[in-house]
């Protein structure tokens, strides 16, 4: 057994357990999965809530989504590029709902630690900005034809896809309808 695991090793071992068991996961289960004594988990994290919060932060990191959007070929028509991006964004958003069902709420605002309250939000906003940058690149080949700069369109598209109803797959606007609505608007051609 490793006596001094890193935060990352413990979080990596804990993530599947948190997704499966939610807040009922025990430190003993996490320690066993990480191959460390329970005391090592408490040496790395002050309490179970801090460990669960670290798991939530890691689970919601959009790095995979950014890479998947960046890998979309710019040789495709814009509509096909955006359809591929919508699939990636919806998959990323599905992780949010999965975690919302299993993880604890964020720690409350602490007047004694205002910096700690804003660090997570600022980091998450920065990560979402990297996702918007990848989306903006999808609009670049048509820059001269666009009504707005690619960066603005990426923000609107990201917002439109990520705020699609979370109530279930039946309520989702199909991608084949969502992308044309975004590109061409609500009015049917005359």
N, C-alpha and C positions, 0 to 999 in steps of 0.2 A: 504494500500500500504506500502511496505517495503521502508523505507527512505534510508538505506545504504546497498544495495545489494553487494554481492561479485562479483569479476570479473567472477568467474565461473558461477554464477547464470545468469548474463547478457549474457555471451557467450552461455550458454545452451539455453536460450530463443531466442537468435539471430540466431543460426545455421540453423534451418529450414527455417527461413526467408531469410537468405543469399543464401541458396541453391535454394530457389524458385525465389527470386527477383534479386539476384546478387548485383551489386553495386548500383542499384536503390533503395534498401531497405533504409528506412528512420530511423533516430534515434527515431522518434515518434512511428513508428511501433514496433521497438525493445523495447522501454520503455513500451509500452502497453502490449506486450507479456511477459515482465519480471514483470509487475505489479508495475512499479516504475515511478516516474516523469522523464521526459527527462533530467532534471538537474542532476539526480542521475547517469545517464549513462555518462554524461560529467565529473562527479566527479570521476568515476571509470576509464575512458579512456580520454586521452587528446583531441582526435578527432575521427571522424568516421573511418578514415584510420587505426588508432591503434586498434579499435574494430574489423574491418574487418580482420586485420592481426591476431589478437588473435583467431578469428573464424577459419581462415585457418589453423593455427597451431594446434588447437584442432581437427579439422576435419581430418587432415592428420596423427594424432598420431596413430601408428600401434598397440596399446595395444590389440585391439580385434583380429587382425590378429595373433599376437604372441600367444595369448591364444588359438586360434583355431588350430594353427599348433602344439602347445604343447599338445593339446588334441587328436591328431591323434595317434591311437593305434600302438605300435611298434610290435604287434603280426601279423600285415598284411605283405605281401611281400613288398619289397622296392618299386617296381613299383607302387603298390596301395597307399603306403604312399606318394610318390612324386606326384601322380595324385591328391590326396586330397589336398596336399600343393599347387599345382599349381592353383587349384580352389580358395583357400583362397587368394593367392597372386594376382590373376587376379581380384578378388573382391576388394581388397585393392587398386590396381592400377586404377580400374574404378572410385574410389572416387577422385583420382587425376584429371582425365579428367572432372569429374562433376564439381569439384571446379575450374578448369582452365576455364571453360565456364562461371562461375558466379562470381568469386572473383577478386579483383584487383590484379595487379602485386605487388610483394614485394617492399617495400620502397627502393629507390636507395641507393647506397653506400654513407655513410656520413663520410667525412674526419674528422669531429669534434667528431665522436663517433665510432671509429674503433671496440671497444668491442661489441657494439650493432650490428654491421654488422656480426660478427662471432658467436654470441651466438646462433642464430637460427640454423645456419648450423651445429654447433657442437652438439647441442641438437638433431637435426634430424639424424645426423650420428650415435649418440649413440642409438637412437630408432631403426634405421635400423640394427644396430649391434645386438640388442636383438632379432630381427626377424631372423637374420642369425644364432644366437645361437640355436634358436628353430628348425631351419631347420637342423643344424648340428646334433642335437640329432636324427633326422630321419635316418641318415646314420650309427649311432653307432653300431647297431646289426651286420652290415656287415663290420665293420672296417678292419678286417684282409683280406678281399677280395678286398678292394678298391685300386685304383691306386694312390690316393691322400688322404690326411687327410680329415675327415668329414668337418672340418671348411672351407677348401678350396673349396670342392665340394659344400657346402652350398652357398658360395659366388658366384660361377659360376652359380648355379641353380637359385638363386635369381636374378642375373643379366639377365639371359636368359629369365626368365618369365616376369620380370618387364619391360624389354625393347622390348618385343614383340610389333608389330605395334599398335599404338593407333588409326589408321585411321578407325577402325570399326570392328565389329564382323566378317565380311566376310573375313577380312585379317588375323585374328588370326589363328595360327597353332593350330588345335584341340589338346586338352590335350592328347588324345589317340595316337597322333603322336609326340607331344612335348616330353613326358617323355621317350618313347623308343629311340628317337633321342639323348636325353641327356645321357641315360644309355648305349646305344650300338653304337652310332656314326652314321655317314652318309652312310657307306658302308652296302649294303645288305649282309646277310650271303652267303658264297660261295655255 
